[in-house]
Structures are given as C-alpha cells and as structure tokens.
Amino acid sequence: MPRTIVDIHVLQTVPPSNLNRDDTGSPKTARFGGVVRARVSSQAWKRATRTAFGAVLDREELGVRSKRLVELIGDEIVAQDDTLADRAPALAKDVLAAAGIKTAAPKNKKDVPEESGYLVFFSNRQISGLAELAIRAARAGEPIAKPEAKARADSEHSVDVALFGRMVAETTDLNVDAAAQVAHALSVHAVDNEYDYFTAVDDHKAADEEEDAGAGMIGTVEFNSSTLYRYATIDVDRLRDNLGDDKATRRAVEAFARAFATSMPTGKQNTFANRTLPDAVLIVLRETQSINLIGAFEEAITEQPRIPEAIARLARHAIEVQDAFAEVPVAAWTFGPGERLTPLASIARRGDSEATITALGEAVAVRLA
C-alpha cells in the first residue's frame, strides 16, 4: 500500500556561531567524508522546532515535557476546582499512579511536589483530562479507576507528542512512536573551530583614576561558521494514527514544515547574533520511503562561493537517486532567495514559503482523504 512521506531538505548558512556545544563548550563536530564538519545535533533542532510551534499552533494542540507532573496536574486541578487546593498535590499523585507513572520526592529538596523519575511528555489536553478525572473521583469519594486514567493519558495526543513520540519506561503501553525523524545537521564543507578572546571592562573601576585600566574579566569562546545541510522526514500515516484526525494531521505537517525551516537553536545567540533563514528549502512528497540526500556532500565542498555549489549538488544528487532507484516523487516544492535556487526549481515547483507549505498541506489532505 502506498505510504505518504514528507522529506524536508534545508541548506542554511550561519556566520560565526556556537549553535550547539559539547560538554567542553566547543561547537559540536563530526567526521564525514574524511574531514571534520560542523554539526548541530538532531535534539537541538527538534527542541528549536518544538519551541517554534507556539507561534503557529494553539496551546490546546501542544504538550509539556517535564518531571514536574504532580505540579502541572495539581495546578490544573485547582484551576478546575479551587476548593480542592489543599488536596491537589495528593490527587495529582494518585491519578498519575493510576496511569502507571510513579513519583517521588526530589533529592535534596524540601517542601516541593513529588516528581517523576524521568521526563514525561503529556499533551495539555491529557493534563486537563487527568485533572478532571482526579476531581471526579475526589467528589465521589472513590479511588481513581486505573483503566480510565491510562485511557486519558493515551488519547488526545498533542501535535508535538505525535510528531516526536513519547517513551514511558514504567508503562510501555503509554509509549507513542514518533512520526518525525530529524537528522544531525552537517556542514557541506570542512571546518576548523576558532577562538574569540574577549575582555570585559569593570565600569566602576575604569572611572577610578587611582585604579589601573585593566579588564575586569577575560576569557575565550569557541565558534565556527558553516553552510549546513539539514534534513527531516515525516511519516504522515503514522502521524495520522497518533492524532486520529485528518485535519489535525494536515495542520501538524504544515506546522512542522514551517517551524523546522525557520527555527534555530539558541546556543550563544546573544554572543553571536547568528540567526539566519535558509538559503534553500526542498520539500519532497514520496510514497515509498524517506530519503536523506546527504550523499550530495560526502565530498566536502571547497569551491567559493559555497551556497550555489551546494544547491547545485543537492539538485544533481536528487536527480541521480531518482533515476537510479526509480524514486519518482509524488510532488516536490522549493523556496529560497535569489537566482541561485534555479537548479532546484528545475526539479520542484518554486514558490514562497507560505505558498509552498499551503500546497504541501493540500497534497497531504488529498492523500489522507
């Protein structure tokens, strides 16, 4: 049976920056094609994408990932029935236990609500539903029914839970298989990390004539600059299974495409002011499998300027894969600034970002129907 797969390919150039650093503070890197590349982890860009959902989706369609579930559900219990304020933490703990999620007092903290032992991703609707169930049981003076607690924790998934999935180690039947995958972003060329030596002046000390004019603080920050190839894919059929609604699925696909294309991790953002928009975006609708086109850049680009060469390579590799494996897309769209997008416009319909995302949504809706 034909599937519905959406592949999103992005080429994006960032100036000196440290978008995603390792445990030593250095920008993350990876060796690919025999040379060191700049790397931004999939987790960093998934987080940026999920954060951007707040600007394009209603709160009711989103979720919260936290250990502090007792506090979250307790607050919702009070919001629904403030007469239960004193009992809210205990009721929240009970409804979570009924759903199969254990909580305990956090170590080295006093007078704070209990927490789960790991991050749990709940939709705002699920939090509201569990709170309502706890209130109903409290009013009736009855224990919370475990089957209903689990049902409420496993229905009405939010868009972000449906896309990125959920793992509950203690209660695996609450797990949600992710409908989206995001690759680590890699530079299309070799990089060498550099260091910025900086000083900070003590304003008060500098105004004192009897003091020396030396710096109040010195340090270094590591950075690199790069043109990144970014890739993500959505299994629309899995997304539809998770959300249970065609219209919600279309909104989720459109929101993901928009947010993934325009979001950026915020590492050292105040230091470098490195926020950019993509040089090129290619969206491909397939019915067989996801196809990452990183092979276009296995040989590191050395030509200058890099962006036109990267766009040309991406288009050429997409055609080569299509011809070699008879992988003819159902549809393809592209957007980006300037004439350098021409190679991609030869294999995909060109438009602006909004027209492209609308066209993608319409195509997904037709296939879902």
LOFI-471329 format. One record per residue (C-alpha): residue number from 0; residue in one letter; x, y, z. Coordinates in nm, 4 decimals, decimal comma, always signed. Each point is the difference from the previous one (the first is absolute). Layout:
<sites>
NUM / a / X / Y / Z
...
</sites>
This chain:
<sites>
0 / m / +0,0000 / +0,0000 / +0,0000
1 / p / +0,1458 / +0,3427 / -0,0912
2 / r / +0,1195 / +0,2065 / +0,2941
3 / t / +0,0113 / +0,3747 / +0,0423
4 / i / +0,3464 / +0,1265 / +0,0925
5 / v / +0,1100 / +0,3649 / +0,0166
6 / d / +0,3744 / +0,0693 / -0,0294
7 / i / +0,1305 / +0,3480 / +0,0852
8 / h / +0,3481 / +0,0980 / -0,1172
9 / v / +0,1527 / +0,3321 / +0,1093
10 / l / +0,3244 / +0,1768 / -0,0871
11 / q / +0,0775 / +0,2758 / +0,2482
12 / t / +0,3051 / +0,2166 / +0,0530
13 / v / +0,0874 / +0,1304 / +0,3442
14 / p / +0,2738 / +0,2537 / +0,0814
15 / p / +0,2377 / -0,0408 / +0,2964
16 / s / -0,2108 / -0,1844 / +0,2566
17 / n / -0,0201 / -0,2760 / +0,2579
18 / l / -0,3511 / -0,1342 / -0,0539
19 / n / +0,0470 / -0,3281 / +0,1859
20 / r / +0,2968 / -0,0595 / +0,2293
21 / d / +0,1457 / -0,3093 / +0,1614
22 / d / +0,0918 / -0,0556 / +0,3652
23 / t / +0,3149 / +0,2135 / -0,0413
24 / g / -0,1826 / +0,2931 / -0,1592
25 / s / +0,1337 / -0,0718 / -0,3489
26 / p / -0,2318 / -0,0002 / -0,3041
27 / k / -0,0958 / -0,3590 / -0,0796
28 / t / +0,1724 / -0,1610 / -0,2975
29 / a / +0,0013 / -0,3316 / -0,1860
30 / r / +0,2336 / -0,1652 / -0,2479
31 / f / -0,1722 / -0,0658 / -0,3327
32 / g / +0,1576 / -0,0606 / -0,3397
33 / g / +0,3427 / -0,0099 / +0,1620
34 / v / -0,0128 / +0,3548 / +0,1389
35 / v / -0,1322 / +0,1713 / +0,3119
36 / r / -0,3401 / +0,1657 / -0,0478
37 / a / -0,2023 / +0,2364 / +0,2139
38 / r / -0,2900 / -0,1846 / +0,1625
39 / v / -0,3216 / +0,1004 / +0,1706
40 / s / -0,1664 / -0,2908 / +0,1778
41 / s / -0,3458 / -0,1183 / -0,0939
42 / q / -0,1112 / +0,0584 / +0,3590
43 / a / +0,0970 / +0,3672 / -0,0194
44 / w / -0,1970 / +0,0637 / -0,3184
45 / k / -0,2984 / -0,2064 / +0,1193
46 / r / -0,0111 / +0,2153 / +0,3120
47 / a / +0,0167 / +0,3176 / -0,2108
48 / t / -0,2759 / -0,1320 / -0,2264
49 / r / -0,2231 / -0,0949 / +0,2916
50 / t / +0,0533 / +0,3394 / +0,1625
51 / a / -0,1016 / +0,1693 / -0,3264
52 / f / -0,3332 / -0,1852 / +0,0019
53 / g / -0,1256 / +0,2516 / +0,2543
54 / a / -0,0194 / +0,2644 / -0,2724
55 / v / -0,1946 / -0,2134 / -0,2489
56 / l / -0,2240 / -0,2291 / +0,2093
57 / d / -0,2499 / +0,0482 / +0,2811
58 / r / +0,1038 / -0,0991 / +0,3521
59 / e / -0,2630 / -0,2743 / +0,0015
60 / e / +0,1810 / -0,1703 / -0,2886
61 / l / +0,3328 / -0,0061 / +0,1847
62 / g / +0,1523 / -0,1821 / +0,2935
63 / v / +0,2438 / +0,0332 / +0,2894
64 / r / +0,3044 / -0,2190 / +0,0689
65 / s / +0,0896 / +0,0024 / +0,3667
66 / k / +0,0776 / -0,1953 / +0,3165
67 / r / -0,2245 / +0,2377 / +0,1940
68 / l / -0,3251 / -0,1709 / -0,0939
69 / v / -0,1434 / +0,0128 / +0,3511
70 / e / +0,0362 / +0,3772 / -0,0049
71 / l / -0,1435 / +0,0315 / -0,3515
72 / i / -0,3042 / -0,2165 / +0,0674
73 / g / -0,0414 / +0,1486 / +0,3467
74 / d / -0,0166 / +0,3496 / -0,1450
75 / e / -0,2586 / -0,1186 / -0,2528
76 / i / -0,2079 / -0,1573 / +0,2795
77 / v / -0,0029 / +0,3331 / +0,1832
78 / a / -0,0887 / +0,1819 / -0,3224
79 / q / -0,2993 / -0,2299 / -0,0466
80 / d / -0,1062 / -0,0119 / +0,3665
81 / d / +0,1747 / +0,2325 / +0,2459
82 / t / -0,1750 / -0,1624 / +0,2971
83 / l / +0,2413 / -0,2916 / -0,0454
84 / a / +0,3137 / +0,2161 / +0,0287
85 / d / +0,1203 / -0,1696 / +0,3188
86 / r / -0,0451 / -0,3478 / -0,1488
87 / a / +0,1242 / +0,0794 / -0,3511
88 / p / +0,3561 / -0,1408 / +0,0345
89 / a / -0,1279 / -0,3262 / +0,1510
90 / l / -0,2715 / -0,0339 / -0,2633
91 / a / +0,2520 / +0,0687 / -0,2773
92 / k / +0,2308 / -0,2676 / +0,1391
93 / d / -0,2872 / -0,2477 / +0,0215
94 / v / -0,1181 / +0,0540 / -0,3576
95 / l / +0,3548 / -0,0369 / -0,1308
96 / a / +0,0422 / -0,3233 / +0,1959
97 / a / -0,3264 / -0,1255 / -0,1457
98 / a / +0,1366 / +0,0735 / -0,3464
99 / g / +0,3167 / -0,1957 / +0,0836
100 / i / +0,2443 / +0,2849 / +0,0671
101 / k / +0,1883 / -0,0067 / +0,3289
102 / t / +0,1020 / +0,3171 / +0,1811
103 / a / +0,2278 / +0,0698 / +0,2952
104 / a / +0,1378 / +0,2939 / +0,1939
105 / p / +0,3010 / +0,1531 / -0,1817
106 / k / +0,3324 / -0,0448 / +0,1733
107 / n / +0,1437 / +0,2875 / +0,2056
108 / k / -0,3217 / +0,2018 / -0,0309
109 / k / -0,2546 / +0,0699 / +0,2684
110 / d / -0,3622 / +0,1105 / -0,0132
111 / v / -0,0340 / -0,0504 / -0,3762
112 / p / -0,2418 / -0,2292 / -0,1894
113 / e / +0,1112 / -0,3485 / -0,0934
114 / e / +0,1503 / -0,0600 / -0,3447
115 / s / +0,0188 / -0,2869 / -0,2463
116 / g / +0,3377 / -0,1658 / -0,0390
117 / y / +0,0315 / +0,1104 / -0,3619
118 / l / -0,1468 / +0,2504 / -0,2442
119 / v / -0,3509 / -0,0883 / -0,1161
120 / f / -0,1666 / +0,1634 / -0,3001
121 / f / -0,3719 / +0,0713 / +0,0541
122 / s / -0,2344 / +0,2011 / -0,2158
123 / n / -0,1768 / +0,2905 / +0,1689
124 / r / -0,3279 / -0,1807 / -0,0717
125 / q / +0,1296 / -0,3104 / +0,1802
126 / i / +0,1021 / +0,2094 / +0,3003
127 / s / -0,3454 / +0,1563 / +0,0056
128 / g / -0,1700 / -0,3390 / -0,0388
129 / l / +0,1984 / -0,1607 / +0,2817
130 / a / -0,0774 / +0,2957 / +0,2255
131 / e / -0,3713 / -0,0323 / -0,0786
132 / l / +0,0102 / -0,3715 / +0,0807
133 / a / +0,1709 / +0,0681 / +0,3349
134 / i / -0,2621 / +0,2626 / +0,0876
135 / r / -0,2849 / -0,2346 / -0,0863
136 / a / +0,1430 / -0,2746 / +0,2200
137 / a / +0,0566 / +0,2425 / +0,2872
138 / r / -0,3577 / +0,1250 / -0,0138
139 / a / -0,1348 / -0,3544 / -0,0077
140 / g / +0,2352 / -0,1157 / +0,2752
141 / e / +0,1143 / -0,2864 / -0,2185
142 / p / +0,3422 / -0,1248 / -0,1143
143 / i / +0,1164 / +0,1042 / -0,3448
144 / a / -0,0725 / -0,2668 / -0,2580
145 / k / +0,3265 / -0,1218 / -0,1530
146 / p / -0,1453 / -0,0906 / -0,3438
147 / e / -0,1497 / +0,3474 / -0,0418
148 / a / +0,3165 / +0,1735 / +0,1223
149 / k / +0,2058 / -0,1917 / -0,2563
150 / a / -0,2558 / +0,0721 / -0,2717
151 / r / +0,0155 / +0,3728 / +0,0708
152 / a / +0,3792 / -0,0065 / +0,0020
153 / d / +0,0014 / -0,1769 / -0,3379
154 / s / -0,2618 / +0,1971 / -0,1946
155 / e / -0,0179 / +0,3503 / -0,1463
156 / h / +0,3705 / +0,0154 / -0,0743
157 / s / +0,1382 / +0,3434 / -0,0747
158 / v / +0,1710 / +0,0820 / -0,3278
159 / d / +0,3473 / +0,0002 / +0,1569
160 / v / -0,0551 / -0,3318 / +0,1787
161 / a / -0,1321 / -0,1541 / -0,3233
162 / l / +0,2983 / +0,1283 / -0,1976
163 / f / +0,2862 / -0,0625 / +0,2425
164 / g / -0,1368 / -0,2947 / +0,1945
165 / r / -0,0063 / -0,0915 / +0,3670
166 / m / +0,1719 / -0,2711 / +0,2017
167 / v / -0,1308 / -0,0991 / +0,3442
168 / a / +0,2371 / -0,2636 / +0,1334
169 / e / -0,2294 / -0,1226 / +0,2779
170 / t / -0,3149 / -0,0235 / -0,2134
171 / t / +0,0909 / -0,0873 / -0,3553
172 / d / -0,3601 / +0,0009 / -0,1195
173 / l / +0,0128 / +0,3809 / +0,0390
174 / n / +0,2872 / +0,0192 / -0,2498
175 / v / -0,0600 / +0,1955 / -0,3215
176 / d / +0,2063 / -0,0799 / -0,3096
177 / a / +0,1417 / +0,3185 / -0,1505
178 / a / -0,1375 / +0,0983 / -0,3403
179 / a / +0,2941 / +0,2317 / -0,0764
180 / q / +0,3739 / -0,0559 / -0,0177
181 / v / +0,2653 / +0,2725 / -0,0045
182 / a / +0,3581 / -0,0544 / -0,1139
183 / h / +0,3048 / +0,1628 / +0,1517
184 / a / +0,0765 / +0,3077 / -0,2085
185 / l / +0,3445 / -0,0158 / -0,1654
186 / s / +0,2017 / +0,2626 / -0,1792
187 / v / +0,0467 / -0,0634 / -0,3714
188 / h / +0,3689 / +0,0873 / +0,0361
189 / a / +0,2841 / -0,0526 / +0,2429
190 / v / +0,0241 / +0,2286 / +0,3039
191 / d / +0,2635 / +0,1094 / +0,2477
192 / n / -0,1271 / +0,1282 / +0,3330
193 / e / +0,1368 / +0,3410 / +0,0969
194 / y / +0,0328 / +0,1906 / +0,3269
195 / d / -0,1125 / +0,3484 / +0,0909
196 / y / +0,2059 / +0,1593 / +0,2778
197 / f / -0,2112 / +0,2554 / +0,1823
198 / t / +0,0344 / +0,2437 / +0,2877
199 / a / -0,2610 / +0,1702 / +0,2154
200 / v / +0,0621 / +0,3368 / +0,1580
201 / d / -0,1021 / +0,0777 / +0,3590
202 / d / -0,1850 / +0,3302 / -0,0525
203 / h / +0,0333 / +0,1184 / +0,3592
204 / k / +0,3681 / -0,0898 / +0,0165
205 / a / +0,0687 / +0,1718 / -0,3320
206 / a / -0,1471 / +0,3236 / +0,1388
207 / d / +0,2408 / -0,0060 / +0,2980
208 / e / +0,3121 / +0,1979 / -0,0880
209 / e / +0,2040 / -0,1845 / +0,2629
210 / e / -0,0779 / -0,3424 / -0,1471
211 / d / +0,1671 / -0,1629 / -0,2998
212 / a / -0,2000 / -0,0176 / -0,3227
213 / g / +0,0284 / -0,3766 / -0,0310
214 / a / -0,2851 / -0,2308 / -0,0845
215 / g / -0,2365 / -0,1245 / +0,2678
216 / m / -0,0289 / -0,3395 / -0,1730
217 / i / +0,1641 / -0,1812 / -0,2884
218 / g / -0,0943 / -0,3183 / -0,1781
219 / t / -0,0394 / -0,1864 / -0,3271
220 / v / -0,2998 / -0,1371 / -0,1865
221 / e / +0,0251 / -0,2576 / -0,2773
222 / f / -0,1907 / +0,0333 / -0,3264
223 / n / -0,0179 / -0,0957 / -0,3656
224 / s / -0,1956 / +0,1090 / -0,3077
225 / s / -0,1586 / -0,2344 / -0,2491
226 / t / -0,2527 / -0,0834 / -0,2684
227 / l / -0,2084 / -0,2809 / +0,1475
228 / y / -0,2003 / -0,2747 / -0,1658
229 / r / -0,3050 / -0,0710 / +0,2150
230 / y / -0,2494 / -0,2815 / -0,0513
231 / a / -0,3240 / -0,1148 / +0,1610
232 / t / -0,2737 / -0,2407 / -0,1031
233 / i / -0,3617 / -0,0612 / +0,1019
234 / d / -0,1877 / -0,3282 / -0,0279
235 / v / -0,3433 / +0,1512 / -0,0628
236 / d / -0,1786 / -0,3333 / +0,0483
237 / r / +0,1578 / -0,0471 / +0,3436
238 / l / -0,0861 / +0,3608 / +0,0832
239 / r / -0,3624 / -0,0623 / -0,0978
240 / d / -0,0068 / -0,3092 / +0,2230
241 / n / +0,1380 / +0,2012 / +0,2931
242 / l / -0,2382 / +0,2945 / -0,0412
243 / g / -0,3079 / -0,1860 / -0,1198
244 / d / -0,1210 / +0,2881 / -0,2143
245 / d / +0,0678 / +0,1012 / -0,3614
246 / k / -0,0294 / +0,3753 / +0,0548
247 / a / +0,2282 / -0,0104 / +0,3028
248 / t / +0,2506 / -0,2028 / -0,2031
249 / r / +0,0069 / +0,2603 / -0,2750
250 / r / +0,0497 / +0,2799 / +0,2552
251 / a / +0,2808 / -0,1978 / +0,1605
252 / v / +0,1819 / -0,0556 / -0,3312
253 / e / -0,0282 / +0,3674 / -0,0920
254 / a / +0,1108 / +0,1117 / +0,3473
255 / f / +0,3001 / -0,2339 / -0,0015
256 / a / +0,1127 / +0,1089 / -0,3479
257 / r / -0,0294 / +0,3670 / +0,0907
258 / a / +0,1649 / -0,0327 / +0,3409
259 / f / +0,2831 / -0,2284 / -0,1128
260 / a / +0,0893 / +0,2281 / -0,2911
261 / t / +0,0059 / +0,3230 / +0,1993
262 / s / +0,1077 / -0,0987 / +0,3529
263 / m / +0,3527 / +0,0048 / +0,1382
264 / p / +0,1613 / -0,1258 / +0,3206
265 / t / +0,0790 / +0,2903 / +0,2318
266 / g / +0,3474 / -0,1017 / +0,1203
267 / k / +0,2165 / +0,3111 / +0,0522
268 / q / -0,2592 / +0,2039 / -0,1902
269 / n / +0,0680 / +0,3156 / +0,2045
270 / t / +0,3732 / -0,0358 / -0,0586
271 / f / -0,0124 / -0,0441 / -0,3796
272 / a / -0,3409 / +0,1277 / -0,1261
273 / n / +0,0249 / -0,2815 / -0,2544
274 / r / -0,3657 / -0,0522 / -0,0872
275 / t / -0,0522 / -0,0523 / -0,3735
276 / l / -0,2636 / -0,1437 / -0,2324
277 / p / +0,0649 / -0,2861 / -0,2444
278 / d / +0,1766 / +0,0503 / -0,3321
279 / a / -0,2158 / -0,2746 / -0,1517
280 / v / -0,2816 / -0,2308 / +0,1084
281 / l / -0,1077 / -0,3079 / -0,1966
282 / i / -0,3130 / -0,1885 / +0,1093
283 / v / -0,0698 / -0,3360 / -0,1626
284 / l / -0,3175 / -0,2055 / +0,0335
285 / r / +0,0703 / -0,3724 / -0,0439
286 / e / -0,1988 / -0,3233 / +0,0262
287 / t / +0,2801 / -0,2518 / +0,0522
288 / q / +0,2555 / +0,0995 / +0,2645
289 / s / +0,1894 / +0,2916 / +0,1468
290 / i / +0,3184 / +0,0963 / -0,1874
291 / n / +0,2755 / +0,2062 / +0,1623
292 / l / +0,2076 / +0,1722 / -0,2711
293 / i / +0,3163 / +0,0551 / +0,2070
294 / g / +0,1875 / -0,2037 / -0,2619
295 / a / +0,0128 / +0,3172 / -0,2093
296 / f / +0,2604 / +0,1325 / +0,2443
297 / e / +0,2090 / -0,3081 / +0,0788
298 / e / +0,2771 / +0,1786 / -0,1899
299 / a / +0,0475 / +0,3238 / +0,1901
300 / i / -0,0616 / +0,3166 / -0,1992
301 / t / +0,3116 / +0,2096 / -0,0507
302 / e / -0,1299 / +0,2405 / -0,2639
303 / q / -0,0887 / +0,3600 / +0,0792
304 / p / -0,2693 / +0,1189 / +0,0235
305 / r / -0,1331 / -0,3103 / +0,1722
306 / i / -0,3758 / +0,0568 / -0,0089
307 / p / -0,0552 / -0,0236 / -0,3807
308 / e / +0,2186 / -0,3114 / -0,0153
309 / a / -0,1898 / -0,1594 / +0,2913
310 / i / -0,3363 / +0,0687 / -0,1668
311 / a / +0,1229 / -0,1389 / -0,3325
312 / r / +0,1348 / -0,3144 / +0,1681
313 / l / -0,3240 / -0,0585 / +0,1886
314 / a / -0,2049 / +0,0249 / -0,3185
315 / r / +0,2391 / -0,2221 / -0,1945
316 / h / +0,0081 / -0,2692 / +0,2685
317 / a / -0,3800 / +0,0031 / +0,0316
318 / i / -0,0274 / -0,0691 / -0,3749
319 / e / +0,2665 / -0,2728 / +0,0136
320 / v / -0,1792 / -0,1806 / +0,2856
321 / q / -0,3315 / +0,0317 / -0,1813
322 / d / +0,1422 / -0,1450 / -0,3217
323 / a / +0,1966 / -0,2804 / +0,1663
324 / f / -0,2812 / -0,1304 / +0,2208
325 / a / -0,3102 / +0,1062 / -0,1958
326 / e / -0,0862 / +0,2204 / +0,2972
327 / v / -0,2336 / +0,2429 / -0,1743
328 / p / -0,1517 / +0,2360 / +0,2608
329 / v / -0,3731 / +0,0578 / +0,0177
330 / a / +0,0736 / +0,3733 / +0,0146
331 / a / +0,2836 / +0,2361 / +0,0887
332 / w / +0,0182 / +0,3674 / +0,0936
333 / t / +0,2819 / +0,2427 / +0,0649
334 / f / +0,0489 / +0,3498 / +0,1334
335 / g / +0,2911 / +0,2276 / +0,0780
336 / p / +0,1496 / +0,3349 / -0,0994
337 / g / +0,1625 / +0,0933 / -0,3285
338 / e / +0,0887 / -0,1539 / -0,3324
339 / r / +0,2345 / -0,2515 / +0,1562
340 / l / -0,3105 / -0,2109 / +0,0759
341 / t / -0,0392 / -0,0750 / -0,3735
342 / p / +0,1427 / -0,3580 / +0,0136
343 / l / -0,2640 / -0,0998 / +0,2567
344 / a / -0,2719 / +0,1834 / -0,1901
345 / s / +0,0719 / -0,2347 / -0,2916
346 / i / -0,1111 / -0,3017 / +0,2071
347 / a / -0,2631 / +0,1565 / +0,2277
348 / r / -0,2750 / +0,2599 / -0,0173
349 / r / +0,1350 / +0,3333 / +0,1238
350 / g / -0,1958 / +0,2370 / +0,2212
351 / d / +0,0356 / +0,1958 / +0,3202
352 / s / -0,0068 / -0,1703 / +0,3381
353 / e / -0,3702 / +0,0474 / +0,0707
354 / a / -0,1138 / -0,1099 / -0,3469
355 / t / +0,2222 / -0,3078 / +0,0256
356 / i / -0,1250 / -0,1030 / +0,3436
357 / t / -0,3616 / +0,0535 / -0,1063
358 / a / +0,0577 / -0,2150 / -0,3097
359 / l / +0,1587 / -0,2685 / +0,2180
360 / g / -0,2984 / +0,0048 / +0,2347
361 / e / -0,2450 / -0,0299 / -0,2877
362 / a / +0,1904 / -0,2968 / -0,1461
363 / v / +0,0090 / -0,1744 / +0,3382
364 / a / -0,3736 / +0,0603 / +0,0479
365 / v / -0,0771 / -0,1565 / -0,3398
366 / r / +0,2039 / -0,3098 / +0,0832
367 / l / -0,1574 / -0,0356 / +0,3424
368 / a / -0,3448 / +0,0190 / -0,1549
</sites>
